[in-house]
Amino acid sequence: MNQFYNPLFIAKILKSYLFDIDRLHRLDEEGLRAFQNTQVRKMLHFASTVPLYQEKYQAAGVQSTDVTGINDLRKLPFMTKDDIKQYYPAGIISSTKNKDQLVEVATSGTTGKSLPLYVDLYDIVMGLFAYVRTLHEYGMSIWKNRITIIGDFASHTAESGYVTRGVQPRFNIMSRFKNIQWLNTNDDPQQLISQINAFHPEFIGGYVGILSHLAVLKQTGLGADISPAHIGATGSVLDPSLKTFIEKSFGTHVFEVYGATESGLIGFKCRHGNYHIMADLVYPEFLNKGIPVRSGEAGHLVITKLFGGGTPIIRYNAINDIVAPLDSTCRCGMAGGLIKKIYGRDDLAIYLPDGTVLLASSFSEIYSRLLYELRTNKVKNTRIVQHDLNTVEIDVLVDEQLRSVGPSVAEVCAFLKQGFQTKVGPQVTVTVHEVDAIDSRGPRIISKVDPSQFVITGYR
């Protein structure tokens, strides 16, 4: 049965739309903590019906009833990707759920290891409502404003699961919301900018990579009628210079949105520029060797999802992001914690002789400069291979359609070499090569340095 024909389900999502989207503005910190404690108990009760969690907790000698709230989560063992893969498919689904009513999604596989998960329709709706929350922060309405969403609608992705395989066949969202334009980030950028130009959106949401490409095209004179009030950027760390370039190209304001397939949205920047945690939807822990870090210090992100009827995500330590929390408040008045900095994934890293770990945010600055300094997007893909502490090789795949446009390939490779050399220092030899192909399903950064034998002194 289509759940959108079920009046109880419709009443549930209507209630969520009316009361949950702006909940962080309604609650104070005490009220938020009470809500989190209630949701943790509900999620653990649900997890007790999932074979993966039943067996994992039994082996650890703990019961879901041992946890009465957020402060007790540390009693539970971490959950890993290998745990989920081992029990997939039947063991990551509740015995109370009909598998036919769930939608399978998968992580992007940027490390070469995609992870399958299940979400139910309420998961999907709440995930969409979380994004609506970011729109509300900037005065945008899904009912009144023209909105362009550029998602990754490849067959296995979360966006595909949420929209094309989730809400669309059950609710026909694309016909009901004529003011929302759905585009695929994998399509040709020139085709995308033409479609956006014809639609005249007041808001554009998309991945940093495609927004950067569109900004370069806008600088060449394409998309002359594109003038959104706001742009929401997600998918990777957005360095300040690239943010400024996109803002100047479109004459607008850009804010950042942070999330993961496993958990849904984790945080976003409010109108005052502070990174807020979606603290009623997820509970993050920031740990260094299992110990909570202090405000401003970098820690490994461990996430607990506070809603949903698909695969539970409880003390999941495999998002692999290094994130620094911030113990502060914001003028906007939202409850919940803040994030000071998102460094990037620690499984996509280069290790330097002095003990520094270079994460994705460091490398994104180099690629960003290609766009706003050389005004070129001819680099189609790259692969970074660290052979040892003193040797790094950069493979570059060039877009053949743009090979003769703008700076030469030799200039681009020299620019990349200089950028990487500045990052890694004189003790490391950097070589840059053009290649004929790069496996897009494989990891973009490969280090042959054994992290277990490496003493970390800091992150950049």
C-alpha positions in Angstrom: 0.0 0.0 0.0 1.2 3.5 -0.8 1.8 5.2 2.6 0.7 8.5 1.2 -2.8 7.0 1.0 -2.7 6.2 4.7 -4.3 9.0 6.7 -2.2 8.2 9.8 1.0 8.6 7.8 -0.2 11.8 6.3 -1.1 13.2 9.7 2.3 12.2 11.0 4.2 14.1 8.2 1.9 17.1 8.4 2.6 17.3 12.2 6.4 17.1 11.4 6.1 19.8 8.8 4.2 22.1 11.2 6.3 21.5 14.3 9.6 19.8 13.5 11.2 21.9 10.8 11.6 25.0 13.0 12.0 23.0 16.3 15.5 24.3 17.1 14.2 27.8 17.2 11.4 26.8 19.5 13.4 24.7 22.0 15.9 25.9 24.6 18.9 23.8 25.5 17.1 22.1 28.4 14.1 21.2 26.2 16.4 20.0 23.4 18.3 17.6 25.8 15.0 16.2 27.0 13.9 15.6 23.4 17.2 14.0 22.5 17.0 11.7 25.5 13.5 10.6 24.4 14.6 10.0 20.8 17.6 7.9 21.9 15.4 5.6 24.0 13.0 5.2 21.0 15.8 4.5 18.6 17.4 1.9 20.9 14.1 0.2 21.4 13.8 0.1 17.6 17.4 -1.2 17.2 16.6 -4.1 19.6 14.5 -5.5 16.8 17.4 -5.4 14.3 19.7 -8.5 14.2 22.9 -6.5 13.8 22.2 -4.5 17.0 20.8 -7.4 18.9 24.0 -9.5 18.4 26.4 -6.6 18.6 25.1 -5.5 22.0 24.8 -9.0 23.3 28.4 -9.6 22.5 29.4 -6.4 24.3 27.4 -7.3 27.4 25.0 -4.3 27.2 21.3 -4.0 26.7 19.4 -1.2 25.0 17.7 -0.5 28.4 21.0 0.4 29.9 20.8 3.7 28.0 18.3 6.2 29.3 19.6 9.2 27.4 22.5 10.9 25.6 24.9 10.7 28.5 24.7 6.9 28.5 25.5 6.4 24.8 29.2 5.8 25.7 28.1 2.5 27.2 27.4 1.2 23.7 30.0 -0.2 21.3 30.8 1.7 18.0 29.1 0.5 14.8 31.3 0.2 11.7 30.8 -0.2 8.0 32.1 -3.7 8.2 29.3 -4.5 10.8 26.7 -3.2 8.4 28.1 -5.0 5.4 28.4 -8.3 7.4 24.7 -8.3 8.2 23.4 -6.9 4.9 20.7 -7.2 3.8 18.3 -8.9 6.2 20.3 -8.3 9.3 20.2 -4.5 9.1 16.4 -4.4 8.9 14.0 -4.5 11.8 11.9 -7.6 12.2 8.9 -5.3 12.5 9.4 -3.8 9.0 8.3 -5.0 5.6 11.4 -4.9 3.3 9.2 -4.0 0.4 8.3 -0.7 2.1 12.0 0.3 2.5 14.3 2.0 -0.1 17.9 0.9 -0.5 20.5 3.7 -0.8 24.2 3.6 -0.8 27.1 5.9 0.2 29.0 7.7 -2.6 32.0 5.3 -2.3 34.6 8.1 -2.5 37.0 5.8 -0.8 36.2 3.0 -3.2 33.9 1.3 -0.7 30.2 2.0 -1.1 27.9 1.1 1.8 24.3 -0.1 1.3 21.6 1.0 3.8 17.8 1.1 4.0 15.5 4.0 4.7 11.8 4.1 5.1 9.4 6.7 3.7 9.4 8.7 7.0 13.2 8.8 6.9 13.0 10.3 3.4 10.4 12.9 4.3 12.3 14.0 7.4 15.5 14.2 5.3 13.7 16.5 2.9 12.2 18.5 5.8 15.8 19.0 7.2 16.7 20.6 4.0 13.6 22.8 4.1 14.8 23.9 7.5 17.9 25.5 5.8 15.6 27.2 3.3 13.5 28.6 6.1 16.6 30.1 7.7 17.1 32.2 4.5 13.4 33.1 4.0 12.8 30.6 1.3 9.5 28.7 0.9 8.9 25.4 -0.9 5.5 26.7 -1.7 6.3 30.1 -3.0 9.9 30.4 -4.2 11.4 29.0 -7.4 14.0 26.5 -6.2 16.7 24.5 -8.2 18.1 21.4 -6.6 21.2 19.9 -8.4 21.5 16.4 -6.9 23.4 13.2 -7.6 20.6 11.1 -9.2 22.7 8.1 -10.1 20.8 4.9 -9.5 22.2 4.0 -6.1 22.6 7.4 -4.4 20.7 8.8 -1.5 19.2 11.6 -3.7 17.9 8.9 -6.1 16.5 6.9 -3.2 14.8 9.9 -1.6 13.3 11.4 -4.7 13.2 9.3 -7.8 12.7 5.9 -6.0 11.1 7.2 -2.8 8.8 10.2 -2.9 8.3 10.6 -6.6 6.6 7.3 -7.4 4.4 7.6 -4.3 3.6 11.3 -4.2 4.6 12.6 -7.7 6.5 15.5 -6.1 7.8 16.8 -9.4 4.3 17.5 -10.7 2.9 18.8 -7.4 5.8 21.3 -7.0 6.2 23.0 -10.3 8.3 25.7 -8.6 11.1 23.1 -7.8 13.5 22.2 -10.6 15.4 18.9 -10.1 18.6 18.5 -12.0 21.4 15.9 -12.1 24.9 16.9 -11.1 26.3 14.3 -13.5 24.9 16.1 -16.6 26.9 18.4 -18.8 27.5 21.8 -17.0 26.6 23.8 -20.1 23.3 21.9 -20.3 22.6 22.6 -16.6 23.4 26.3 -16.8 21.0 26.6 -19.8 18.2 24.9 -17.9 18.8 27.0 -14.8 18.9 30.1 -16.8 15.5 29.3 -18.3 14.0 28.5 -14.9 15.1 31.7 -13.0 15.4 30.2 -9.6 15.5 32.2 -6.4 17.5 29.5 -4.7 20.0 27.0 -6.0 21.3 24.0 -4.0 24.0 21.7 -5.2 27.4 20.1 -4.7 30.5 22.3 -4.4 32.0 20.8 -7.6 29.1 21.5 -9.9 28.5 25.0 -8.4 32.1 25.8 -9.1 31.8 24.7 -12.7 28.7 26.8 -13.2 30.4 29.8 -11.7 33.2 29.5 -14.3 30.6 29.3 -17.1 28.8 32.3 -15.6 32.1 34.3 -15.8 32.2 33.5 -19.5 28.8 35.1 -20.0 26.5 32.0 -19.9 23.5 32.0 -17.5 23.1 35.7 -17.8 19.6 35.5 -16.2 20.6 33.4 -13.2 20.4 35.6 -10.1 19.4 33.6 -7.0 19.0 35.2 -3.6 20.9 32.3 -2.0 23.0 29.3 -2.9 23.4 26.2 -0.6 26.6 24.3 -1.2 27.1 20.7 0.0 29.2 17.6 -0.6 32.7 18.8 0.3 34.5 21.4 2.2 34.1 24.9 0.6 37.2 27.0 1.1 36.7 30.7 1.6 38.2 31.9 -1.7 36.1 29.5 -3.7 33.0 30.6 -1.8 33.9 34.3 -2.6 34.4 33.3 -6.3 30.9 31.6 -6.5 29.3 34.6 -4.7 30.8 37.1 -7.1 30.0 35.1 -10.2 26.3 34.9 -9.3 26.0 38.1 -7.3 24.6 36.3 -4.3 25.2 34.7 -0.9 26.5 31.1 -0.5 26.0 29.1 2.7 27.2 25.6 3.5 25.2 22.4 4.3 26.9 19.4 5.8 25.5 15.8 5.8 26.2 12.1 5.1 24.1 9.4 3.5 24.1 7.3 6.7 22.8 10.1 9.0 21.1 12.6 6.7 21.9 16.3 7.3 24.2 17.0 10.2 24.6 20.8 10.1 24.3 24.0 8.2 25.4 27.6 8.4 22.9 30.1 9.6 22.4 33.7 8.3 25.1 34.8 10.9 27.7 32.5 9.4 27.8 29.9 12.3 27.7 26.2 11.6 24.8 24.7 13.6 24.3 21.0 14.3 20.9 19.5 13.5 20.8 18.5 17.1 17.2 17.2 17.1 17.9 14.9 14.2 21.4 13.7 15.0 23.7 13.5 18.0 27.4 13.9 17.2 30.3 12.9 19.3 33.8 14.4 18.6 36.4 11.9 19.9 40.2 11.6 20.0 41.1 8.0 20.9 37.7 7.6 22.3 37.8 10.7 24.5 35.7 13.8 23.8 37.8 16.7 22.5 37.5 20.2 23.9 36.0 23.1 22.0 37.9 24.0 18.9 39.9 20.8 18.9 39.7 18.3 16.0 38.1 15.0 16.7 36.7 12.0 14.8 33.0 12.3 14.2 30.8 9.6 15.7 27.1 10.0 14.8 23.8 8.8 16.2 20.7 9.3 14.1 17.7 10.3 16.3 14.9 9.2 13.9 13.9 6.7 11.2 12.6 3.3 10.6 15.3 2.0 8.2 18.7 0.9 9.2 19.4 2.4 12.6 22.6 4.5 12.9 23.8 4.5 16.5 27.3 5.4 17.5 28.4 5.0 13.9 32.1 5.8 13.6 32.7 5.3 9.9 31.7 8.6 8.4 35.5 9.2 8.9 35.3 13.0 9.1 37.5 15.1 11.3 35.5 17.9 12.8 36.1 20.5 15.5 33.1 21.4 17.8 32.6 24.9 19.1 31.3 25.6 22.6 29.5 28.9 21.9 26.1 30.4 21.1 24.8 32.2 18.1 22.6 35.4 17.8 20.1 33.4 15.7 18.9 31.7 18.9 18.9 28.1 17.6 19.4 25.4 20.2 22.0 22.8 19.7 25.8 22.8 19.4 28.0 24.5 16.9 30.8 23.3 14.6 34.0 25.3 14.4 35.6 23.5 11.4 35.1 20.5 9.1 38.5 19.3 8.0 37.4 16.4 5.8 37.7 12.6 5.8 40.7 11.0 7.6 40.5 8.0 5.2 41.3 10.4 2.3 44.5 11.8 3.6 48.2 12.4 3.0 50.7 12.1 5.8 53.7 14.5 6.1 57.1 13.7 7.6 56.4 16.2 10.5 53.3 14.3 11.7 50.8 16.6 10.0 47.8 15.0 8.3 46.6 16.8 5.1 42.8 16.2 4.6 40.5 17.0 1.7 39.9 20.6 2.8 43.6 21.3 2.1 43.5 19.9 -1.4 40.2 21.5 -2.3 41.9 24.9 -2.0 44.3 23.9 -4.8 41.6 22.8 -7.1 39.5 25.9 -6.3 42.4 28.1 -7.4 42.3 26.5 -10.8 38.8 27.9 -11.1 39.1 31.4 -9.7 42.7 32.1 -10.8 43.1 30.2 -14.1 39.4 30.3 -15.0 39.4 26.7 -16.2 37.5 23.6 -15.4 39.3 21.3 -17.9 40.5 19.0 -15.1 37.9 16.3 -15.2 39.3 14.2 -12.4 42.4 13.6 -10.4 43.9 10.8 -8.3 46.5 11.5 -5.6 48.8 8.6 -4.7 51.2 8.8 -1.8 53.9 6.2 -2.3 55.7 7.0 1.0 56.3 9.9 3.4 58.5 11.7 0.8 56.8 10.9 -2.5 53.4 12.1 -3.9 52.1 11.5 -7.4 49.2 13.4 -9.0 47.3 11.8 -11.9 45.3 14.3 -14.0 42.4 13.4 -16.4 41.7 16.2 -18.8 38.2 16.9 -20.3 38.9 16.4 -24.1 36.2 18.9 -25.0 38.1 21.6 -23.1 41.6 20.6 -23.9 42.2 23.6 -26.3 40.2 26.1 -24.2 42.0 28.5 -21.9 45.4 27.6 -20.3 47.3 24.7 -21.7 47.4 21.3 -20.0 51.1 21.9 -19.3 50.2 25.2 -17.5 47.5 23.4 -15.5 49.8 20.6 -14.4 52.5 23.1 -13.4 49.9 25.0 -11.4 48.8 21.8 -9.6 52.4 20.8 -8.9 53.2 24.2 -7.4 50.0 24.1 -5.3 50.7 20.6 -3.9 54.4 21.4 -3.3 53.4 24.4 -1.2 51.1 22.2 0.8 53.4 19.3 1.5 56.7 21.2 1.8 60.2 20.7 0.4 60.8 17.3 2.0 58.2 15.7 -0.3 58.7 15.1 -4.0 55.6 15.9 -6.0 55.1 14.7 -9.6 52.1 15.5 -11.8 51.2 13.3 -14.8 48.3 13.4 -17.4 46.6 10.0 -17.7 44.1 8.6 -20.1 41.6 7.3 -17.5 40.8 7.4 -13.8 38.3 4.9 -12.2 35.6 7.2 -10.9 34.4 4.5 -8.6 37.8 4.2 -6.9 39.3 6.4 -4.1 40.6 9.8 -5.2 43.3 9.8 -2.6 45.5 6.7 -1.9 48.2 6.7 0.7 50.5 3.7 1.1 51.7 5.1 4.5 50.5 2.9 7.4 48.5 5.2 9.6 49.0 2.9 12.6 52.7 3.6 12.4 52.3 7.3 12.1 52.3 9.8 15.0 49.7 12.5 14.3 50.8 16.0 15.4 47.9 17.9 13.8 45.4 18.3 10.9 45.3 20.7 8.0 
